[in-house]
């Protein structure tokens, strides 16, 4: 006749898979929580933008809040109309603006603020560095404020603009259409390295 200890083992054996599943779930939850990022408020960064000829064409200030990054741009010397305004993956503007690499995209997502895949979600999607277009007046000046959760000024998280090779912000000749395919935005007309302020 089985003893009390034997009965306890017989009852516990079927529970082993359930315990393993619960432990695995808790591990995955802890991993996901450790990857989440709470921005540090009041961190600041700045970028001085120059044209290909080396003329100063404005500045961009970045101020981190508890929920994302406020971007304030003041530019001049642009052609009137719309211009794509995008953070790039490398903090370099020389020898030419191609040194800044491609769009800042740490999550390897599809391009486009209005990509069809994002219509069912309230989350911000697209490349982390994709920003709305800026629009220059007839005198070539532009002033714009944007808010983004696509990147952080904190060092360490995957979506930090201050990773090993830094980041830059680029102004393009033409506006972005925000679609799933990268539109022809023309030449890169201004570039600035993003630096801590």
Phi and psi restraints in degrees (value plus and minus 20) as a CYANA .aco file:
   2 UNK   PHI     -85.8   -45.8
   2 UNK   PSI     120.6   160.6
   3 UNK   PHI    -101.1   -61.1
   3 UNK   PSI     158.4   198.4
   4 UNK   PHI     -79.3   -39.3
   4 UNK   PSI     -60.0   -20.0
   5 UNK   PHI     -84.1   -44.1
   5 UNK   PSI     -62.3   -22.3
   6 UNK   PHI     -83.8   -43.8
   6 UNK   PSI     -61.5   -21.5
   7 UNK   PHI     -83.2   -43.2
   7 UNK   PSI     -58.6   -18.6
   8 UNK   PHI     -82.8   -42.8
   8 UNK   PSI     -59.4   -19.4
   9 UNK   PHI     -86.9   -46.9
   9 UNK   PSI     -62.6   -22.6
  10 UNK   PHI     -82.2   -42.2
  10 UNK   PSI     -54.3   -14.3
  11 UNK   PHI     -95.1   -55.1
  11 UNK   PSI     -57.8   -17.8
  12 UNK   PHI     -94.3   -54.3
  12 UNK   PSI     -51.9   -11.9
  13 UNK   PHI     -76.7   -36.7
  13 UNK   PSI     -66.9   -26.9
  14 UNK   PHI     -85.6   -45.6
  14 UNK   PSI     -40.1    -0.1
  15 UNK   PHI    -100.1   -60.1
  15 UNK   PSI     -35.8     4.2
  16 UNK   PHI     -77.5   -37.5
  16 UNK   PSI     -69.2   -29.2
  17 UNK   PHI     -80.6   -40.6
  17 UNK   PSI     -56.4   -16.4
  18 UNK   PHI     -86.2   -46.2
  18 UNK   PSI     -63.7   -23.7
  19 UNK   PHI     -81.8   -41.8
  19 UNK   PSI     -60.6   -20.6
  20 UNK   PHI     -83.5   -43.5
  20 UNK   PSI     -63.4   -23.4
  21 UNK   PHI     -83.6   -43.6
  21 UNK   PSI     -61.4   -21.4
  22 UNK   PHI     -84.2   -44.2
  22 UNK   PSI     -63.9   -23.9
  23 UNK   PHI     -82.4   -42.4
  23 UNK   PSI     -61.8   -21.8
  24 UNK   PHI     -83.7   -43.7
  24 UNK   PSI     -62.3   -22.3
  25 UNK   PHI     -81.7   -41.7
  25 UNK   PSI     -63.4   -23.4
  26 UNK   PHI     -84.7   -44.7
  26 UNK   PSI     -57.9   -17.9
  27 UNK   PHI     -83.2   -43.2
  27 UNK   PSI     -66.1   -26.1
  28 UNK   PHI     -84.5   -44.5
  28 UNK   PSI     -58.5   -18.5
  29 UNK   PHI     -84.1   -44.1
  29 UNK   PSI     -63.2   -23.2
  30 UNK   PHI     -84.1   -44.1
  30 UNK   PSI     -58.6   -18.6
  31 UNK   PHI     -84.0   -44.0
  31 UNK   PSI     -64.4   -24.4
  32 UNK   PHI     -83.7   -43.7
  32 UNK   PSI     -62.2   -22.2
  33 UNK   PHI     -84.2   -44.2
  33 UNK   PSI     -56.0   -16.0
  34 UNK   PHI     -90.3   -50.3
  34 UNK   PSI     -44.3    -4.3
  35 UNK   PHI    -103.2   -63.2
  35 UNK   PSI     -38.1     1.9
  36 UNK   PHI     -88.3   -48.3
  36 UNK   PSI     136.6   176.6
  37 UNK   PHI    -151.9  -111.9
  37 UNK   PSI     108.7   148.7
  38 UNK   PHI    -122.9   -82.9
  38 UNK   PSI      90.0   130.0
  39 UNK   PHI     -80.3   -40.3
  39 UNK   PSI     125.4   165.4
  40 UNK   PHI    -105.5   -65.5
  40 UNK   PSI      94.5   134.5
  41 UNK   PHI     -83.3   -43.3
  41 UNK   PSI     129.3   169.3
  42 UNK   PHI      54.0    94.0
  42 UNK   PSI     -11.8    28.2
  43 UNK   PHI     -86.9   -46.9
  43 UNK   PSI     124.2   164.2
  44 UNK   PHI    -147.8  -107.8
  44 UNK   PSI     130.3   170.3
  45 UNK   PHI    -165.7  -125.7
  45 UNK   PSI     144.7   184.7
  46 UNK   PHI    -169.0  -129.0
  46 UNK   PSI     141.1   181.1
  47 UNK   PHI    -165.6  -125.6
  47 UNK   PSI     108.1   148.1
  48 UNK   PHI    -118.6   -78.6
  48 UNK   PSI      96.7   136.7
  49 UNK   PHI    -112.5   -72.5
  49 UNK   PSI     119.7   159.7
  50 UNK   PHI    -148.6  -108.6
  50 UNK   PSI     133.2   173.2
  51 UNK   PHI    -100.7   -60.7
  51 UNK   PSI     152.5   192.5
  52 UNK   PHI     -79.9   -39.9
  52 UNK   PSI     -48.0    -8.0
  53 UNK   PHI    -103.5   -63.5
  53 UNK   PSI     -21.6    18.4
  54 UNK   PHI      72.3   112.3
  54 UNK   PSI     -14.4    25.6
  55 UNK   PHI     -97.7   -57.7
  55 UNK   PSI     118.9   158.9
  56 UNK   PHI     -90.6   -50.6
  56 UNK   PSI     106.5   146.5
  57 UNK   PHI    -139.0   -99.0
  57 UNK   PSI     -11.8    28.2
  58 UNK   PHI     121.0   161.0
  58 UNK   PSI    -191.0  -151.0
  59 UNK   PHI    -163.9  -123.9
  59 UNK   PSI     136.6   176.6
  60 UNK   PHI    -150.0  -110.0
  60 UNK   PSI     111.3   151.3
  61 UNK   PHI    -131.6   -91.6
  61 UNK   PSI     116.9   156.9
  62 UNK   PHI    -137.1   -97.1
  62 UNK   PSI     107.3   147.3
  63 UNK   PHI    -149.3  -109.3
  63 UNK   PSI     101.9   141.9
  64 UNK   PHI    -105.0   -65.0
  64 UNK   PSI     117.8   157.8
  65 UNK   PHI    -130.1   -90.1
  65 UNK   PSI    -196.6  -156.6
  66 UNK   PHI     -90.0   -50.0
  66 UNK   PSI     -32.1     7.9
  67 UNK   PHI    -144.7  -104.7
  67 UNK   PSI     -24.2    15.8
  68 UNK   PHI     148.7   188.7
  68 UNK   PSI    -179.9  -139.9
  69 UNK   PHI    -141.6  -101.6
  69 UNK   PSI     107.8   147.8
  70 UNK   PHI    -111.0   -71.0
  70 UNK   PSI     109.1   149.1
  71 UNK   PHI    -135.9   -95.9
  71 UNK   PSI     104.9   144.9
  72 UNK   PHI    -142.8  -102.8
  72 UNK   PSI      98.2   138.2
  73 UNK   PHI    -136.7   -96.7
  73 UNK   PSI     116.7   156.7
  74 UNK   PHI    -151.6  -111.6
  74 UNK   PSI      95.1   135.1
  75 UNK   PHI    -150.1  -110.1
  75 UNK   PSI     140.0   180.0
  76 UNK   PHI    -170.5  -130.5
  76 UNK   PSI     150.5   190.5
  77 UNK   PHI      56.0    96.0
  77 UNK   PSI      -5.2    34.8
  78 UNK   PHI    -113.6   -73.6
  78 UNK   PSI     139.5   179.5
  79 UNK   PHI     -92.9   -52.9
  79 UNK   PSI     124.4   164.4
  80 UNK   PHI     -78.6   -38.6
  80 UNK   PSI     125.5   165.5
  81 UNK   PHI      90.8   130.8
  81 UNK   PSI    -186.4  -146.4
  82 UNK   PHI    -102.9   -62.9
  82 UNK   PSI     128.1   168.1
  83 UNK   PHI    -162.4  -122.4
  83 UNK   PSI     110.5   150.5
  84 UNK   PHI     -83.2   -43.2
  84 UNK   PSI     125.1   165.1
  85 UNK   PHI    -157.4  -117.4
  85 UNK   PSI      83.2   123.2
  86 UNK   PHI    -158.0  -118.0
  86 UNK   PSI     115.3   155.3
  87 UNK   PHI     -99.0   -59.0
  87 UNK   PSI     115.6   155.6
  88 UNK   PHI    -132.7   -92.7
  88 UNK   PSI     143.2   183.2
  89 UNK   PHI     -98.6   -58.6
  89 UNK   PSI     -30.5     9.5
  90 UNK   PHI    -148.6  -108.6
  90 UNK   PSI     116.2   156.2
  91 UNK   PHI    -104.2   -64.2
  91 UNK   PSI      48.0    88.0
  92 UNK   PHI    -170.6  -130.6
  92 UNK   PSI     120.6   160.6
  93 UNK   PHI    -143.5  -103.5
  93 UNK   PSI     -26.9    13.1
  94 UNK   PHI    -138.7   -98.7
  94 UNK   PSI     131.2   171.2
  95 UNK   PHI     -95.8   -55.8
  95 UNK   PSI     -40.6    -0.6
  96 UNK   PHI    -164.1  -124.1
  96 UNK   PSI     154.9   194.9
  97 UNK   PHI     -89.3   -49.3
  97 UNK   PSI     -30.4     9.6
  98 UNK   PHI     -87.3   -47.3
  98 UNK   PSI     -37.0     3.0
  99 UNK   PHI     -82.1   -42.1
  99 UNK   PSI     -40.3    -0.3
 100 UNK   PHI     -95.2   -55.2
 100 UNK   PSI     -25.5    14.5
 101 UNK   PHI      51.9    91.9
 101 UNK   PSI    -174.5  -134.5
 102 UNK   PHI    -110.7   -70.7
 102 UNK   PSI    -197.6  -157.6
 103 UNK   PHI     -78.1   -38.1
 103 UNK   PSI     124.3   164.3
 104 UNK   PHI     -85.8   -45.8
 104 UNK   PSI      97.0   137.0
 105 UNK   PHI    -169.3  -129.3
 105 UNK   PSI      44.8    84.8
 106 UNK   PHI     -84.5   -44.5
 106 UNK   PSI     -43.8    -3.8
 107 UNK   PHI    -114.5   -74.5
 107 UNK   PSI     -16.6    23.4
 108 UNK   PHI      32.7    72.7
 108 UNK   PSI      28.2    68.2
 109 UNK   PHI    -113.4   -73.4
 109 UNK   PSI     150.4   190.4
 110 UNK   PHI     -90.6   -50.6
 110 UNK   PSI     133.5   173.5
 111 UNK   PHI     -94.9   -54.9
 111 UNK   PSI     132.1   172.1
 112 UNK   PHI      91.8   131.8
 112 UNK   PSI      96.3   136.3
 113 UNK   PHI     -87.0   -47.0
 113 UNK   PSI     -41.4    -1.4
 114 UNK   PHI    -138.4   -98.4
 114 UNK   PSI      10.5    50.5
 115 UNK   PHI     -77.7   -37.7
 115 UNK   PSI     116.4   156.4
 116 UNK   PHI     -74.9   -34.9
 116 UNK   PSI     -50.4   -10.4
 117 UNK   PHI     -84.4   -44.4
 117 UNK   PSI     -41.4    -1.4
 118 UNK   PHI    -113.0   -73.0
 118 UNK   PSI     -22.5    17.5
 119 UNK   PHI     -85.0   -45.0
 119 UNK   PSI     -46.7    -6.7
 120 UNK   PHI    -112.3   -72.3
 120 UNK   PSI     -14.8    25.2
 121 UNK   PHI    -147.4  -107.4
 121 UNK   PSI     123.4   163.4
 122 UNK   PHI    -105.6   -65.6
 122 UNK   PSI     -28.0    12.0
 123 UNK   PHI     -92.9   -52.9
 123 UNK   PSI     131.0   171.0
 124 UNK   PHI     -93.0   -53.0
 124 UNK   PSI     110.6   150.6
 125 UNK   PHI    -147.0  -107.0
 125 UNK   PSI    -192.2  -152.2
 126 UNK   PHI      68.2   108.2
 126 UNK   PSI    -195.6  -155.6
 127 UNK   PHI     -84.8   -44.8
 127 UNK   PSI     124.8   164.8
 128 UNK   PHI     -79.8   -39.8
 128 UNK   PSI     -47.7    -7.7
 129 UNK   PHI    -112.7   -72.7
 129 UNK   PSI     -22.4    17.6
 130 UNK   PHI     -89.8   -49.8
 130 UNK   PSI     106.9   146.9
 131 UNK   PHI    -146.1  -106.1
 131 UNK   PSI     143.2   183.2
 132 UNK   PHI     -82.9   -42.9
 132 UNK   PSI     137.7   177.7
 133 UNK   PHI     -84.7   -44.7
 133 UNK   PSI     134.4   174.4
 134 UNK   PHI    -125.8   -85.8
 134 UNK   PSI     134.4   174.4
 135 UNK   PHI    -146.6  -106.6
 135 UNK   PSI     102.5   142.5
 136 UNK   PHI    -111.6   -71.6
 136 UNK   PSI     121.2   161.2
 137 UNK   PHI     -95.6   -55.6
 137 UNK   PSI     159.9   199.9
 138 UNK   PHI     -82.6   -42.6
 138 UNK   PSI     -43.8    -3.8
 139 UNK   PHI    -109.8   -69.8
 139 UNK   PSI     -15.1    24.9
 140 UNK   PHI      66.3   106.3
 140 UNK   PSI     -16.6    23.4
 141 UNK   PHI    -112.2   -72.2
 141 UNK   PSI     131.5   171.5
 142 UNK   PHI    -165.5  -125.5
 142 UNK   PSI     119.7   159.7
 143 UNK   PHI    -155.5  -115.5
 143 UNK   PSI     106.5   146.5
 144 UNK   PHI    -171.0  -131.0
 144 UNK   PSI     127.4   167.4
 145 UNK   PHI    -142.1  -102.1
 145 UNK   PSI     116.7   156.7
 146 UNK   PHI    -154.5  -114.5
 146 UNK   PSI     139.7   179.7
 147 UNK   PHI    -147.8  -107.8
 147 UNK   PSI     116.3   156.3
 148 UNK   PHI    -162.1  -122.1
 148 UNK   PSI     131.2   171.2
 149 UNK   PHI    -134.4   -94.4
 149 UNK   PSI      -8.2    31.8
 150 UNK   PHI     -94.1   -54.1
 150 UNK   PSI     -37.6     2.4
 151 UNK   PHI    -171.7  -131.7
 151 UNK   PSI     149.1   189.1
 152 UNK   PHI    -150.1  -110.1
 152 UNK   PSI     136.8   176.8
 153 UNK   PHI    -112.1   -72.1
 153 UNK   PSI     -28.2    11.8
 154 UNK   PHI     -88.4   -48.4
 154 UNK   PSI     123.1   163.1
 155 UNK   PHI    -105.3   -65.3
 155 UNK   PSI     120.3   160.3
 156 UNK   PHI      96.7   136.7
 156 UNK   PSI     -72.6   -32.6
 157 UNK   PHI     -82.3   -42.3
 157 UNK   PSI     134.9   174.9
 158 UNK   PHI     -78.5   -38.5
 158 UNK   PSI     -52.7   -12.7
 159 UNK   PHI    -116.0   -76.0
 159 UNK   PSI       6.7    46.7
 160 UNK   PHI    -100.6   -60.6
 160 UNK   PSI     114.8   154.8
 161 UNK   PHI     -93.4   -53.4
 161 UNK   PSI     -31.5     8.5
 162 UNK   PHI    -124.1   -84.1
 162 UNK   PSI      33.9    73.9
 163 UNK   PHI    -102.9   -62.9
 163 UNK   PSI    -185.7  -145.7
 164 UNK   PHI     -78.2   -38.2
 164 UNK   PSI     -56.0   -16.0
 165 UNK   PHI    -131.3   -91.3
 165 UNK   PSI      -9.0    31.0
 166 UNK   PHI      49.9    89.9
 166 UNK   PSI    -187.7  -147.7
 167 UNK   PHI    -168.7  -128.7
 167 UNK   PSI     142.1   182.1
 168 UNK   PHI    -156.4  -116.4
 168 UNK   PSI     142.3   182.3
 169 UNK   PHI    -137.5   -97.5
 169 UNK   PSI     115.9   155.9
 170 UNK   PHI    -141.6  -101.6
 170 UNK   PSI     118.3   158.3
 171 UNK   PHI    -126.1   -86.1
 171 UNK   PSI     112.4   152.4
 172 UNK   PHI    -122.9   -82.9
 172 UNK   PSI     142.7   182.7
 173 UNK   PHI     -84.3   -44.3
 173 UNK   PSI     -56.8   -16.8
 174 UNK   PHI    -146.2  -106.2
 174 UNK   PSI     144.4   184.4
 175 UNK   PHI     -96.1   -56.1
 175 UNK   PSI     138.0   178.0
 176 UNK   PHI    -106.5   -66.5
 176 UNK   PSI     122.1   162.1
 177 UNK   PHI    -108.1   -68.1
 177 UNK   PSI     -24.8    15.2
 178 UNK   PHI      47.5    87.5
 178 UNK   PSI      -9.2    30.8
 179 UNK   PHI    -102.8   -62.8
 179 UNK   PSI    -199.1  -159.1
 180 UNK   PHI     -90.4   -50.4
 180 UNK   PSI     -45.0    -5.0
 181 UNK   PHI    -120.0   -80.0
 181 UNK   PSI     118.5   158.5
 182 UNK   PHI     -84.3   -44.3
 182 UNK   PSI     103.8   143.8
 183 UNK   PHI    -101.4   -61.4
 183 UNK   PSI     146.3   186.3
 184 UNK   PHI     -96.1   -56.1
 184 UNK   PSI      81.1   121.1
 185 UNK   PHI    -117.9   -77.9
 185 UNK   PSI     -12.8    27.2
 186 UNK   PHI      55.1    95.1
 186 UNK   PSI    -177.3  -137.3
 187 UNK   PHI     -95.1   -55.1
 187 UNK   PSI     138.4   178.4
 188 UNK   PHI    -101.9   -61.9
 188 UNK   PSI      98.1   138.1
 189 UNK   PHI    -124.6   -84.6
 189 UNK   PSI     -36.2     3.8
 190 UNK   PHI    -171.8  -131.8
 190 UNK   PSI     129.1   169.1
 191 UNK   PHI    -167.0  -127.0
 191 UNK   PSI     123.8   163.8
 192 UNK   PHI    -167.4  -127.4
 192 UNK   PSI     115.6   155.6
 193 UNK   PHI     -96.3   -56.3
 193 UNK   PSI     115.8   155.8
 194 UNK   PHI    -104.6   -64.6
 194 UNK   PSI     102.9   142.9
 195 UNK   PHI    -146.2  -106.2
 195 UNK   PSI     126.3   166.3
 196 UNK   PHI     -80.0   -40.0
 196 UNK   PSI     122.5   162.5
